[in-house]
Structures are given as C-alpha cells and as structure tokens.
Amino acid sequence: MKKLILGILDFHQHGQSQYREKFGKLSERQDPDALLIACSDSRVVPNLFASTDPGDLFVVRNVGNMVPVCDHQGVTHSDESEAAAIEFSICNLGIKDIIICGHSECGAMQAILDGREKIQNKNLRSWLRHGENQQSNTAFSQDLSLVNQMSQSNVLLQMEHVMTYPEVQKRVQEGSLRVHGWWFELSNADVFVYDAMKNQFVLLDENQAQSVIARLNDH
C-alpha cells in the first residue's frame, strides 16, 4: 500500500501535468478502440505491453480471463459483470474489436489442472468452472508446459464463450466486430496472437504485425 500512495504522489508531482489535457477530454466521453478481457494476475499489465494511453482500452480483468456463457436469449444466469461489460462496450461504446488475453504460468489454469474440487475457496472453485471442458486442437509448441498449453487453449475457449452473446454474433456476422486471441509470455514479455489459418499462436513481431494489420484492413 505504501508503494501505491507514494506512486500517486509521484504522479501528482511529475506526471499529472502531461496527462491533464488528455483526462480533461476523457472526462466528457470515452471512445476506446477495443474491449480487452485479461487475467487479474498482477504480472500482466496490458497498458504497458500494448503501449496504450488512457481511454484506448475498455478493460475487464478477472481470474483466468474468463467469459461466462450466454444463452440464446442473451442472458447469463450468473456472473453478470462480464456480460454487462461486453454488452456495454459494443452497444454503448461501439468498440470494433474484442481481445481475450491469456498469459503464461497462469495460476487459474494450474488450479484447474490440479483439480477444481480441491479448491477451498467456494467462490473461486465455482468461478473456475468457466475454464473447464477445453477441447482445443491447437497446434501447440512442443516447448510449452502443460499449464501453458492449457492457458492458450483457454483463450480459444473464452473466444467461443464470447461468441455465445447475441450482440456479438450479430456484429461479427455483419463484419463490424472482430474477436481476437492474445497470449502474453511472462519471462520474455512477448505477445503471441492466435492465427486461425495456422491454428496456432504466433509471436507478434514486426512481420506478423504487418500481416495482422493487412487482414484488418481487408475487413
């Protein structure tokens, strides 16, 4: 807590002035580029590795970067927070992209691997059900540990979950919304993106970035 308090003072003394105009405009309205659903893990900092400014991302963070399934009537029967954020971001903010971002060494994935029934905390045990029943056939790198394979597989599962939302389905079919899968590798701070044509996560280097941007421009 002490570090946070000192950080606020440091921002007030050295950083606030350069952001004052930016926050002044953001106080009137927000117009984010994308909805990012990421893990609550303290080591994962999307605004840092994506070099984004305030106002660029509408962010949902939870344990395991998970999305509860929605029924055909557009209703989730539990965990409405994530559903509300998805609907608000696309219906009210008009975002064009949804990104599911997992990461390496994910504690939520390890807990599922170890057996969800062993978890003492009832709420956590219940929440992690959204990450079970993974049946991905992704071509994983042979260098990945089992927990990291599962973490990548979970990104694909949550992409499937977000597609159960009628408002998402409608806009994806219209071509006005895209759903992406990212995976952050902690030890090297590398970002991998899911390439559906290759059926694998590929490193987002300069060449891959140009390829992704080109595909985005085609839509």
C-alpha positions as CSV (number, residue, x, y, z in Angstrom):
1,M,0.0,0.0,0.0
2,K,2.9,2.4,0.8
3,K,4.2,2.0,-2.7
4,L,0.8,2.9,-4.2
5,I,0.5,6.0,-2.0
6,L,4.0,7.2,-3.0
7,G,3.2,6.4,-6.6
8,I,0.2,8.7,-6.5
9,L,2.3,11.5,-5.1
10,D,4.9,10.9,-7.7
11,F,2.3,11.1,-10.5
12,H,0.9,14.3,-9.0
13,Q,4.3,15.9,-8.9
14,H,5.8,14.7,-12.2
15,G,3.2,13.1,-14.4
16,Q,-0.2,14.7,-13.9
17,S,0.5,17.9,-15.9
18,Q,1.3,16.0,-19.1
19,Y,-1.9,14.0,-18.8
20,R,-4.2,16.9,-17.7
21,E,-5.4,17.7,-21.2
22,K,-5.9,14.1,-22.0
23,F,-8.0,13.4,-18.9
24,G,-9.9,16.7,-19.4
25,K,-11.2,15.4,-22.8
26,L,-11.8,11.9,-21.4
27,S,-14.0,13.4,-18.6
28,E,-16.5,14.3,-21.3
29,R,-16.7,10.9,-23.1
30,Q,-14.7,7.7,-23.8
31,D,-14.1,6.2,-27.2
32,P,-11.9,3.1,-26.7
33,D,-10.6,1.1,-29.6
34,A,-11.2,-2.3,-28.1
35,L,-12.5,-4.4,-25.3
36,L,-9.7,-6.3,-23.6
37,I,-10.6,-9.3,-21.3
38,A,-7.4,-10.2,-19.4
39,C,-6.4,-12.0,-16.2
40,S,-6.3,-10.3,-12.9
41,D,-2.7,-11.6,-12.4
42,S,-0.6,-8.7,-11.1
43,R,2.2,-9.5,-13.5
44,V,0.0,-8.9,-16.6
45,V,-0.1,-5.2,-17.4
46,P,-1.9,-4.7,-20.8
47,N,-1.5,-0.9,-20.9
48,L,2.3,-1.5,-20.6
49,F,2.9,-4.2,-23.2
50,A,0.4,-2.7,-25.6
51,S,1.8,0.8,-25.1
52,T,-1.8,2.3,-24.8
53,D,-2.9,5.6,-23.3
54,P,-5.8,6.3,-21.0
55,G,-9.0,5.9,-23.0
56,D,-7.7,3.4,-25.5
57,L,-8.9,0.2,-23.9
58,F,-12.1,-0.8,-22.2
59,V,-10.8,-3.5,-19.8
60,V,-12.3,-6.4,-18.0
61,R,-10.0,-8.3,-15.7
62,N,-10.8,-11.4,-13.7
63,V,-9.2,-14.7,-12.6
64,G,-8.3,-16.6,-15.7
65,N,-9.5,-14.1,-18.3
66,M,-12.9,-15.9,-18.5
67,V,-16.2,-15.2,-20.1
68,P,-19.4,-16.8,-18.7
69,V,-21.5,-18.4,-21.5
70,C,-24.7,-16.6,-22.6
71,D,-27.9,-18.4,-23.5
72,H,-29.7,-17.9,-26.8
73,Q,-31.9,-15.2,-25.3
74,G,-28.8,-13.1,-24.4
75,V,-28.9,-13.8,-20.7
76,T,-26.2,-15.1,-18.3
77,H,-27.6,-16.8,-15.2
78,S,-24.6,-15.9,-13.1
79,D,-21.6,-13.7,-13.1
80,E,-23.4,-10.8,-14.8
81,S,-20.4,-8.4,-14.5
82,E,-18.6,-9.7,-17.5
83,A,-21.7,-9.9,-19.6
84,A,-22.6,-6.3,-18.7
85,A,-19.2,-5.1,-19.7
86,I,-19.4,-7.0,-23.1
87,E,-22.8,-5.5,-23.9
88,F,-21.9,-2.0,-22.7
89,S,-18.7,-1.9,-24.7
90,I,-20.3,-3.0,-28.0
91,C,-23.8,-1.4,-27.7
92,N,-22.9,1.8,-26.0
93,L,-19.2,2.4,-26.8
94,G,-19.3,0.9,-30.3
95,I,-16.0,-1.0,-30.0
96,K,-14.9,-2.9,-33.1
97,D,-12.6,-5.5,-31.5
98,I,-12.7,-7.8,-28.6
99,I,-9.5,-9.3,-27.3
100,I,-9.2,-12.3,-25.0
101,C,-5.7,-12.2,-23.4
102,G,-4.3,-15.1,-21.5
103,H,-0.8,-15.5,-20.1
104,S,1.9,-18.0,-19.2
105,E,2.2,-19.5,-15.8
106,C,-1.5,-18.8,-15.1
107,G,-2.5,-19.8,-11.5
108,A,-6.1,-20.3,-12.6
109,M,-5.1,-22.9,-15.2
110,Q,-2.8,-24.6,-12.7
111,A,-5.7,-24.8,-10.2
112,I,-8.0,-26.4,-12.9
113,L,-5.2,-28.9,-13.8
114,D,-4.8,-29.8,-10.1
115,G,-8.5,-30.4,-9.7
116,R,-11.1,-27.7,-9.1
117,E,-12.7,-29.7,-6.4
118,K,-9.6,-29.4,-4.3
119,I,-10.0,-25.6,-4.0
120,Q,-11.1,-24.5,-0.5
121,N,-12.5,-21.1,-1.5
122,K,-16.1,-21.7,-2.7
123,N,-16.3,-18.6,-5.0
124,L,-13.0,-19.4,-6.7
125,R,-14.0,-23.1,-7.1
126,S,-17.3,-22.1,-8.7
127,W,-15.8,-19.4,-11.0
128,L,-13.2,-21.7,-12.5
129,R,-15.9,-23.8,-14.0
130,H,-15.8,-21.4,-16.9
131,G,-12.4,-22.7,-17.8
132,E,-13.2,-26.4,-17.8
133,N,-14.1,-28.7,-20.7
134,Q,-11.4,-27.4,-23.0
135,Q,-11.3,-29.4,-26.2
136,S,-8.8,-27.4,-28.3
137,N,-6.9,-29.0,-31.2
138,T,-4.5,-26.1,-31.4
139,A,-1.0,-26.9,-32.7
140,F,0.9,-26.1,-29.5
141,S,4.6,-25.6,-29.5
142,Q,6.5,-28.6,-28.1
143,D,8.3,-26.3,-25.7
144,L,5.2,-25.3,-23.8
145,S,4.4,-26.8,-20.4
146,L,1.1,-28.3,-19.8
147,V,-0.2,-25.3,-17.9
148,N,0.8,-23.0,-20.7
149,Q,-0.8,-25.2,-23.3
150,M,-4.0,-25.1,-21.2
151,S,-3.6,-21.3,-20.9
152,Q,-3.6,-20.9,-24.7
153,S,-6.4,-23.4,-25.0
154,N,-8.4,-21.4,-22.5
155,V,-8.1,-18.3,-24.7
156,L,-9.8,-20.1,-27.5
157,L,-12.5,-21.5,-25.2
158,Q,-13.2,-17.9,-23.9
159,M,-13.4,-16.7,-27.6
160,E,-16.1,-19.4,-28.1
161,H,-17.8,-18.2,-25.0
162,V,-17.9,-14.6,-26.1
163,M,-19.4,-15.7,-29.4
164,T,-22.5,-17.0,-27.5
165,Y,-23.6,-13.4,-26.9
166,P,-26.3,-12.5,-29.5
167,E,-25.0,-8.9,-29.8
168,V,-21.5,-10.2,-30.5
169,Q,-22.8,-12.8,-33.0
170,K,-24.8,-10.2,-34.9
171,R,-21.9,-7.8,-35.3
172,V,-19.3,-10.5,-36.2
173,Q,-21.7,-11.7,-38.9
174,E,-22.1,-8.2,-40.1
175,G,-18.4,-7.7,-40.2
176,S,-18.5,-4.7,-37.7
177,L,-16.8,-6.6,-34.9
178,R,-13.8,-9.0,-34.6
179,V,-12.8,-11.3,-31.8
180,H,-9.1,-11.9,-31.2
181,G,-7.0,-14.2,-29.0
182,W,-3.7,-13.0,-27.4
183,W,-1.3,-14.7,-25.1
184,F,1.3,-12.9,-23.0
185,E,4.5,-14.9,-22.2
186,L,5.9,-13.5,-18.9
187,S,9.5,-14.5,-19.0
188,N,10.3,-12.6,-22.2
189,A,7.4,-10.1,-22.2
190,D,6.4,-11.4,-25.6
191,V,2.8,-11.2,-27.0
192,F,1.5,-14.1,-29.2
193,V,-1.6,-13.8,-31.4
194,Y,-3.8,-16.6,-32.4
195,D,-3.6,-17.2,-36.2
196,A,-6.7,-19.2,-37.2
197,M,-5.3,-20.1,-40.6
198,K,-2.2,-21.7,-38.9
199,N,-4.3,-22.9,-35.9
200,Q,-1.6,-21.7,-33.5
201,F,-0.4,-18.8,-31.5
202,V,2.4,-16.9,-33.3
203,L,4.8,-14.3,-32.0
204,L,3.7,-10.8,-32.7
205,D,6.9,-9.5,-34.3
206,E,7.1,-6.8,-36.9
207,N,6.4,-9.1,-39.8
208,Q,3.4,-10.7,-38.1
209,A,2.1,-7.3,-37.0
210,Q,2.1,-6.1,-40.6
211,S,0.2,-9.3,-41.6
212,V,-2.4,-8.8,-38.9
213,I,-2.9,-5.1,-39.8
214,A,-3.3,-6.1,-43.5
215,R,-6.0,-8.6,-42.7
216,L,-7.7,-6.0,-40.5
217,N,-7.7,-3.5,-43.4
218,D,-9.3,-6.1,-45.7
219,H,-12.4,-6.1,-43.5
